[in-house]
């Protein structure tokens, strides 16, 4: 068995907190707060009491005390792998690696359900250069407890090297029960961690994860400033994603859905009335109130350069909607519309230079108040 790295001790200590929360009920709860009460309960419940106390001491970093309590638990209930695993965790925390290895090997004979045992062998696999075996052990833990409190600490072990990331991606490709905890409920993680996760998922082949699955991670990346990583992930795993303007004919408008920056997001103002256009696409809009308002927006990621932007904004009679405009800016709700050329029959074009000020730009449609619907359609952007 490969020798574990020092960080493994701290990791096991964190998992012990989970073990302490998961252990016990009834009399064993009393014993967890009053260890002396354990002598008054029958053997199996006494073992629960010892295990609860061992987990508490392990969480406090008291390896010697945890070892003593776990030894009592083993004597009271030797066939429960939790007792032997807590003994191994106590010994490991007490820096007695050889006895700890023996204890965990005994616990492993009882199956794959004990989390401390699986995390021990997960670390052993990582230390021994066997990331695929380590990922299998991680999978065994998280399938039982997808929202394990220390899951982000465990994931970080696999996000550290290309070989480990590949092993983790192999397990994720099966869409296990902990997929949501990895992509959606990942907490307030720093940008480098989110970028590592995005790279893992973006590189995966096989079944389509679909747009809704990766949307939460895409949104978190954008919120942290990782716009390029977010766009790469969106393009890799969302079947209808576009490298340019998404849904230029408004054929898949998303009402009452979570906003995704790289798709159309419709105005929710009471002064804006929006309806889909014909079966061929288009967006009908009408604005009331005193001023022009944003109708819809999305984020695009053009490289620095000179571009031609074109669109249609027609009245019901097919003429040009003079109160319609388009902006392309680093800031949401920037009212600085592009200077447009009227090409006739409601067709417009504008020319814009994109610099490196921001990696993502908000493409926003604007409309002035009026008494008739305006139909937006056929947006395009092309480099010159």
Secondary structure, 3 states (H helix, E strand, C coil): CCCCCHHHHHHHHHHHHHHHHHCCCCHHHHHHHCHHHHHHCCHHHHHHHHHHHHHHHHHCCCHHHHHHHHHHHHHHCCCCHHHHHHHHHHHHHCCCHHHHHHHHHHHHCCCCCCHHHHHHHHHHHHHCCCHHHHHHHHHHHHHHCCCCCCHHHHHHHHCCCHHHHHHHHHHHCCCCCCHHHHHCCCCCCCHHHHHHHHHHHHCCCCCCCCHHHHHHHHHHHHHHCCHHHHHHHHHHHCCCCCCCCCCCCCCCCCCCCCCCCCCCEECCCCCEEEEEEECCEEEEEEECCCCCEEEEEEEECCCCEEEEEEEEEECCCCCECCCEEEEEECCCCCCCCCCCEEEECCEEEEEEEECCCCCCEEEEEEECCCCCCEEEEEEEEEEC
